Amino acid sequence: MLLGVNIDHVATLRNARGGVEPNIIKAAEISEQNGATSITTHLREDRRHIKDEDVRTLITTIKTKLNLEMAMADDIQKIALEIKPHSICLVPEKRQEITTEGGLDVAGQREKVKTFIKPLLDAGIIVSLFIDPTEEQVIASSKTGAQFIEMHTGTYSETYGTNKEEQEFQNLKSAAILAQKLGLKVNAGHGLNYKNVHRMHEIPDLYELNIGHSIISKAVFTGLADAVKEMANLIK
């Protein structure tokens, strides 16, 4: 498996005070040097952490790949088509949420998703859909033209260590197997940390894990280089 490091919360810390520290470009550089195979950022509609200029700078400075998380918003689509990241991941977005609360309802808006991602696909950008691990959402995703899904691992992470963990994990495993049968590649992310990430090895042919909050949280105490390196070693 590969490791995509989400650096959104480096920008959150920067924005709390204004100015340029901590520098997200430096955060991306350190992440790449210590095992990250891509850099993930979520350019939200409210721009609460990553800003437009951040993604424009990242695309010209990182050595690996930029994965741009985004909602189905025309202005964000325009930026994606301008900078042409290696990949985008389409996510749901609510103004008042603290973090992404669940997967995109592809089944309920399949044609809208298909129409929205077509220009991105035509531009050569790889498209992933962030979905809950259900059969309905996987099947709908396979009919949009997207090459990837990213399974929302938040519920698994929340139930880890409880009597509900196994069922949530089996939902992830079943969804991944079905997606692969339908020709999709599979990523996963949300809530994964140093204690629960090991079970991702039990899911066959997972491509990449996108992890941010737990890495940045650990980095407060150990430094970013060690935090990324430890996570990269756990998922190898």
DRENDO-1510 file (C-alpha; in Angstrom, 1 decimal, always signed):
<recs>
REC; n; res; u; v; w
REC; 1; MET; +0.0; +0.0; +0.0 .
REC; 2; LEU; +1.0; +3.6; -0.6 .
REC; 3; LEU; +0.7; +6.5; +1.9 .
REC; 4; GLY; -0.9; +9.8; +1.0 .
REC; 5; VAL; -0.3; +12.4; +3.7 .
REC; 6; ASN; -3.0; +15.0; +4.2 .
REC; 7; ILE; -1.4; +18.3; +5.3 .
REC; 8; ASP; -4.7; +20.2; +5.8 .
REC; 9; HIS; -4.1; +20.7; +9.5 .
REC; 10; VAL; -0.7; +22.2; +9.0 .
REC; 11; ALA; -2.7; +24.9; +7.3 .
REC; 12; THR; -5.2; +25.0; +10.1 .
REC; 13; LEU; -2.4; +25.8; +12.5 .
REC; 14; ARG; -1.0; +28.4; +10.2 .
REC; 15; ASN; -4.3; +30.1; +9.8 .
REC; 16; ALA; -5.0; +30.2; +13.5 .
REC; 17; ARG; -2.4; +32.9; +13.7 .
REC; 18; GLY; -2.1; +34.2; +10.2 .
REC; 19; GLY; +1.2; +34.6; +8.4 .
REC; 20; VAL; +3.1; +31.7; +6.9 .
REC; 21; GLU; +4.1; +29.4; +9.8 .
REC; 22; PRO; +4.0; +26.5; +9.9 .
REC; 23; ASN; +4.8; +26.3; +6.2 .
REC; 24; ILE; +2.8; +23.8; +4.3 .
REC; 25; ILE; +5.3; +23.5; +1.5 .
REC; 26; LYS; +7.9; +22.4; +4.0 .
REC; 27; ALA; +5.4; +20.0; +5.5 .
REC; 28; ALA; +4.9; +18.4; +2.1 .
REC; 29; GLU; +8.6; +18.2; +1.5 .
REC; 30; ILE; +9.3; +16.5; +4.9 .
REC; 31; SER; +6.4; +14.1; +4.2 .
REC; 32; GLU; +7.8; +13.1; +0.9 .
REC; 33; GLN; +11.3; +12.6; +2.3 .
REC; 34; ASN; +9.9; +10.2; +4.9 .
REC; 35; GLY; +7.6; +7.9; +3.0 .
REC; 36; ALA; +4.7; +9.8; +1.6 .
REC; 37; THR; +3.9; +8.8; -2.0 .
REC; 38; SER; +1.4; +11.6; -2.5 .
REC; 39; ILE; +0.3; +14.8; -0.8 .
REC; 40; THR; -3.4; +15.2; -0.1 .
REC; 41; THR; -5.2; +18.5; +0.5 .
REC; 42; HIS; -8.9; +19.4; +0.7 .
REC; 43; LEU; -9.7; +22.7; -0.9 .
REC; 44; ARG; -12.9; +23.4; +0.9 .
REC; 45; GLU; -15.6; +25.8; -0.3 .
REC; 46; ASP; -15.1; +27.8; +2.9 .
REC; 47; ARG; -11.3; +27.7; +2.6 .
REC; 48; ARG; -11.0; +27.1; +6.3 .
REC; 49; HIS; -7.5; +25.6; +5.9 .
REC; 50; ILE; -6.0; +25.1; +2.5 .
REC; 51; LYS; -6.1; +28.2; +0.3 .
REC; 52; ASP; -6.1; +28.6; -3.5 .
REC; 53; GLU; -2.5; +29.8; -3.5 .
REC; 54; ASP; -1.5; +26.7; -1.5 .
REC; 55; VAL; -2.6; +24.3; -4.2 .
REC; 56; ARG; -1.1; +26.4; -6.9 .
REC; 57; THR; +2.3; +26.4; -5.1 .
REC; 58; LEU; +2.1; +22.7; -4.2 .
REC; 59; ILE; +1.5; +21.6; -7.7 .
REC; 60; THR; +4.8; +23.2; -8.8 .
REC; 61; THR; +7.0; +22.2; -5.8 .
REC; 62; ILE; +6.2; +18.7; -4.7 .
REC; 63; LYS; +8.2; +15.8; -6.0 .
REC; 64; THR; +5.4; +13.1; -5.7 .
REC; 65; LYS; +1.7; +13.6; -6.6 .
REC; 66; LEU; -0.9; +16.0; -5.6 .
REC; 67; ASN; -4.3; +14.5; -4.6 .
REC; 68; LEU; -6.9; +17.3; -4.4 .
REC; 69; GLU; -10.0; +16.6; -2.3 .
REC; 70; MET; -13.0; +18.7; -3.5 .
REC; 71; ALA; -16.7; +19.0; -3.4 .
REC; 72; MET; -18.9; +19.2; -6.5 .
REC; 73; ALA; -18.4; +23.0; -6.8 .
REC; 74; ASP; -17.9; +24.8; -10.1 .
REC; 75; ASP; -15.2; +27.1; -8.7 .
REC; 76; ILE; -13.2; +24.3; -7.3 .
REC; 77; GLN; -13.5; +22.3; -10.5 .
REC; 78; LYS; -12.2; +25.3; -12.4 .
REC; 79; ILE; -9.1; +25.4; -10.2 .
REC; 80; ALA; -8.6; +21.7; -10.6 .
REC; 81; LEU; -8.7; +22.1; -14.4 .
REC; 82; GLU; -6.3; +24.9; -14.2 .
REC; 83; ILE; -3.6; +23.3; -12.0 .
REC; 84; LYS; -4.2; +19.6; -13.2 .
REC; 85; PRO; -3.4; +17.6; -10.0 .
REC; 86; HIS; -2.5; +14.0; -10.5 .
REC; 87; SER; -5.8; +13.0; -9.0 .
REC; 88; ILE; -8.9; +14.5; -7.3 .
REC; 89; CYS; -11.1; +12.9; -4.8 .
REC; 90; LEU; -14.8; +14.0; -4.8 .
REC; 91; VAL; -16.1; +14.3; -1.3 .
REC; 92; PRO; -19.4; +15.6; +0.3 .
REC; 93; GLU; -19.1; +18.9; +2.1 .
REC; 94; LYS; -21.3; +20.6; +4.7 .
REC; 95; ARG; -20.6; +24.2; +5.8 .
REC; 96; GLN; -20.8; +23.5; +9.6 .
REC; 97; GLU; -19.1; +20.1; +9.8 .
REC; 98; ILE; -15.9; +19.8; +11.7 .
REC; 99; THR; -14.6; +17.2; +9.3 .
REC; 100; THR; -16.1; +15.1; +6.5 .
REC; 101; GLU; -19.0; +13.2; +8.1 .
REC; 102; GLY; -19.6; +10.4; +5.6 .
REC; 103; GLY; -19.3; +9.3; +2.0 .
REC; 104; LEU; -20.6; +10.9; -1.1 .
REC; 105; ASP; -24.1; +9.7; -2.1 .
REC; 106; VAL; -23.2; +8.6; -5.6 .
REC; 107; ALA; -26.2; +6.3; -5.9 .
REC; 108; GLY; -28.6; +9.2; -5.3 .
REC; 109; GLN; -26.9; +11.6; -7.8 .
REC; 110; ARG; -25.1; +9.3; -10.2 .
REC; 111; GLU; -25.8; +11.4; -13.4 .
REC; 112; LYS; -24.8; +14.6; -11.6 .
REC; 113; VAL; -21.5; +13.0; -10.5 .
REC; 114; LYS; -20.9; +11.6; -13.9 .
REC; 115; THR; -21.4; +15.0; -15.6 .
REC; 116; PHE; -19.3; +16.8; -13.0 .
REC; 117; ILE; -16.2; +14.6; -13.3 .
REC; 118; LYS; -16.2; +14.3; -17.1 .
REC; 119; PRO; -14.2; +17.4; -17.8 .
REC; 120; LEU; -11.7; +16.3; -15.1 .
REC; 121; LEU; -11.4; +12.9; -16.7 .
REC; 122; ASP; -11.1; +14.5; -20.2 .
REC; 123; ALA; -8.2; +16.6; -18.8 .
REC; 124; GLY; -6.3; +13.5; -17.8 .
REC; 125; ILE; -6.9; +13.8; -14.1 .
REC; 126; ILE; -7.5; +10.6; -12.2 .
REC; 127; VAL; -10.9; +10.7; -10.3 .
REC; 128; SER; -11.7; +9.0; -7.1 .
REC; 129; LEU; -15.1; +9.0; -5.3 .
REC; 130; PHE; -15.1; +9.1; -1.5 .
REC; 131; ILE; -17.9; +6.7; -0.5 .
REC; 132; ASP; -19.3; +4.7; +2.3 .
REC; 133; PRO; -18.5; +1.0; +1.9 .
REC; 134; THR; -21.9; -0.2; +0.7 .
REC; 135; GLU; -22.8; -2.3; -2.3 .
REC; 136; GLU; -25.1; +0.4; -3.6 .
REC; 137; GLN; -22.5; +3.1; -3.6 .
REC; 138; VAL; -19.8; +0.9; -5.1 .
REC; 139; ILE; -22.0; -0.2; -8.0 .
REC; 140; ALA; -23.1; +3.4; -8.6 .
REC; 141; SER; -19.5; +4.6; -8.6 .
REC; 142; SER; -18.5; +2.0; -11.2 .
REC; 143; LYS; -21.0; +3.5; -13.6 .
REC; 144; THR; -19.7; +7.1; -13.4 .
REC; 145; GLY; -16.3; +6.7; -15.3 .
REC; 146; ALA; -14.2; +7.3; -12.1 .
REC; 147; GLN; -11.2; +5.0; -11.9 .
REC; 148; PHE; -11.0; +4.9; -8.1 .
REC; 149; ILE; -13.1; +4.8; -5.0 .
REC; 150; GLU; -11.8; +5.9; -1.6 .
REC; 151; MET; -13.6; +4.0; +1.1 .
REC; 152; HIS; -14.7; +6.0; +4.1 .
REC; 153; THR; -13.1; +4.3; +7.1 .
REC; 154; GLY; -14.5; +6.6; +9.7 .
REC; 155; THR; -17.1; +4.2; +11.1 .
REC; 156; TYR; -14.5; +1.4; +11.3 .
REC; 157; SER; -12.1; +3.8; +13.1 .
REC; 158; GLU; -14.8; +4.9; +15.6 .
REC; 159; THR; -15.8; +1.3; +16.4 .
REC; 160; TYR; -12.3; -0.1; +16.6 .
REC; 161; GLY; -11.8; -2.0; +19.8 .
REC; 162; THR; -15.6; -2.5; +20.3 .
REC; 163; ASN; -17.9; -5.3; +19.5 .
REC; 164; LYS; -19.0; -3.4; +16.3 .
REC; 165; GLU; -15.5; -3.3; +14.8 .
REC; 166; GLU; -15.6; -6.7; +13.0 .
REC; 167; GLN; -18.8; -5.9; +11.1 .
REC; 168; GLU; -17.5; -2.5; +10.1 .
REC; 169; PHE; -14.3; -4.0; +8.9 .
REC; 170; GLN; -16.1; -6.7; +6.9 .
REC; 171; ASN; -18.1; -3.9; +5.2 .
REC; 172; LEU; -14.8; -2.4; +4.1 .
REC; 173; LYS; -13.4; -5.7; +2.9 .
REC; 174; SER; -16.6; -6.7; +1.0 .
REC; 175; ALA; -16.9; -3.2; -0.7 .
REC; 176; ALA; -13.2; -3.3; -1.8 .
REC; 177; ILE; -13.6; -6.8; -3.3 .
REC; 178; LEU; -16.7; -5.8; -5.1 .
REC; 179; ALA; -15.2; -2.6; -6.4 .
REC; 180; GLN; -12.2; -4.4; -7.8 .
REC; 181; LYS; -14.4; -7.0; -9.5 .
REC; 182; LEU; -16.2; -4.0; -11.2 .
REC; 183; GLY; -12.8; -2.6; -12.4 .
REC; 184; LEU; -12.3; +0.1; -9.8 .
REC; 185; LYS; -9.1; +0.6; -7.8 .
REC; 186; VAL; -9.5; +1.2; -4.1 .
REC; 187; ASN; -8.1; +3.7; -1.7 .
REC; 188; ALA; -9.2; +4.2; +1.9 .
REC; 189; GLY; -9.1; +6.9; +4.5 .
REC; 190; HIS; -10.6; +8.9; +7.4 .
REC; 191; GLY; -9.9; +8.3; +11.0 .
REC; 192; LEU; -7.1; +5.8; +10.4 .
REC; 193; ASN; -4.4; +6.0; +13.1 .
REC; 194; TYR; -1.3; +4.2; +14.4 .
REC; 195; LYS; -3.4; +1.7; +16.4 .
REC; 196; ASN; -6.1; +0.7; +13.8 .
REC; 197; VAL; -4.3; +1.0; +10.5 .
REC; 198; HIS; -2.8; -2.5; +10.7 .
REC; 199; ARG; -6.1; -4.1; +9.7 .
REC; 200; MET; -6.0; -2.5; +6.3 .
REC; 201; HIS; -3.4; -5.2; +5.4 .
REC; 202; GLU; -6.3; -7.7; +5.6 .
REC; 203; ILE; -8.1; -6.0; +2.6 .
REC; 204; PRO; -6.7; -7.4; -0.7 .
REC; 205; ASP; -5.1; -5.0; -3.1 .
REC; 206; LEU; -5.7; -1.7; -1.4 .
REC; 207; TYR; -3.8; +0.9; -3.4 .
REC; 208; GLU; -3.4; +3.9; -1.1 .
REC; 209; LEU; -4.3; +5.1; +2.4 .
REC; 210; ASN; -4.9; +8.9; +2.9 .
REC; 211; ILE; -4.1; +9.8; +6.4 .
REC; 212; GLY; -3.8; +13.3; +8.0 .
REC; 213; HIS; -5.1; +14.1; +11.4 .
REC; 214; SER; -3.3; +11.3; +13.3 .
REC; 215; ILE; +0.0; +12.0; +11.6 .
REC; 216; ILE; -0.1; +15.8; +12.3 .
REC; 217; SER; -1.3; +15.1; +15.9 .
REC; 218; LYS; +1.7; +12.8; +16.5 .
REC; 219; ALA; +4.0; +15.3; +14.8 .
REC; 220; VAL; +3.3; +17.8; +17.6 .
REC; 221; PHE; +5.2; +15.5; +20.0 .
REC; 222; THR; +7.7; +13.7; +17.7 .
REC; 223; GLY; +8.2; +15.9; +14.7 .
REC; 224; LEU; +6.7; +15.4; +11.3 .
REC; 225; ALA; +9.5; +13.4; +9.9 .
REC; 226; ASP; +9.2; +10.7; +12.5 .
REC; 227; ALA; +5.4; +10.7; +12.4 .
REC; 228; VAL; +5.3; +10.1; +8.7 .
REC; 229; LYS; +8.1; +7.6; +8.8 .
REC; 230; GLU; +6.3; +5.5; +11.5 .
REC; 231; MET; +3.0; +5.5; +9.6 .
REC; 232; ALA; +4.8; +4.6; +6.3 .
REC; 233; ASN; +6.4; +1.7; +8.0 .
REC; 234; LEU; +3.1; +0.5; +9.4 .
REC; 235; ILE; +1.4; +0.3; +6.1 .
REC; 236; LYS; +4.3; -1.2; +4.1 .
</recs>
